[in-house]
Amino acid sequence: MIKKVLFSCISVLLLLFVSCGEIDYDKTMYFGYISPDQITFENGLIFIDYGNSQIVKFADFDSLITVPICPKPNCPHTDENECSALGINGTIFVYNNSLCWLANEMRYDDVGNLTDNTTLYMSNTDGTNRRQVAELEGYRVSGGAFVYDKKVYFCATDVEYESEMSADYALEYLYSYDFSEKKFAQIEFLAEGYNSGAYIRGSFGNALFMIYQGTPELGMRENYDEHRKYALYNLENNELDILDKNTVSASEDCLICFNDDGTVFVRRLNGEEICISSDRIIAQTANDYKIINDILISSFYGVAYDLKTGTEYNLNNSGVVIAYYNRKYILKNNSTGEIFAVGERELLTSTS
Ligand SMILES: [Zn+2]
């Protein structure tokens, strides 16, 4: 099993985050959906609050208090030169108790061509002691990061810019940065074309679950699905395994998939498959599902399905379920950034 890792994801689609480990529902924390720019750290969540000057905050699952990471007493958190919770952007993750982020910058090179650069920064988890660690020239990074062993894995895009305004052809890769050897490595070519993208959307055992795409010509939206691939990259043997197209996400060491008739099913790491017998949990909505505490949950559609008992529920609370912690579900109000905890009875009402 993958060691418990911390990672973050960015995606144009909904993203799923998982923590891995031996399943013990009494003790373990489970982290489900994490939208762009959020990472679990200790007993809480570090996230970029875009509604508030792009300030980095920590939501504590014990106290349920959300505060800027800045340690300065009486800081108004308004001046980027003074406040360590400001000026952090891009793909964030935690490595070795340090807050890290991969920040993109578009610039003109020496001969006047538009190009991307990504800088890896590191700081203490309160945003202080900030320093530049490494630079990846010619690539922009999005689509999430995943820390495993002494490396962080992420998707990097090489855009062939024609002009600032054009839709550009791009190449998508899986990359890593090795913190012990202090270098980037290109691991896999994933896709190329227009409308391209590559996203890490969770883990499944020892593998990263990724979605990537690229169309050979512009304006091929109708064939979009044909050019999208779903894959597992095994971090132990470095093999890339292309999955059936009907796999949409990975969560709590499960793959969420659907059949040709549109019914959703869950494939566990041990090979077990659980078919979801619900008219409301269908392929069209499957992108939004994550599994938290062995319950398939869609905060957006307000429905849930207990994988152990087959019971279907309505969700009672507004907010996105992000974790199961101390026998409570942690929910986040994405507009205020505040978190709150509710018990299972308060969260779920049976539909039968
Ligand atoms: Zn501050």
Residues whose N, C-alpha, C, O or C-beta is under 5 A from the ligand:
A	BS01	ZN	C70 C75 H77 C83 S84
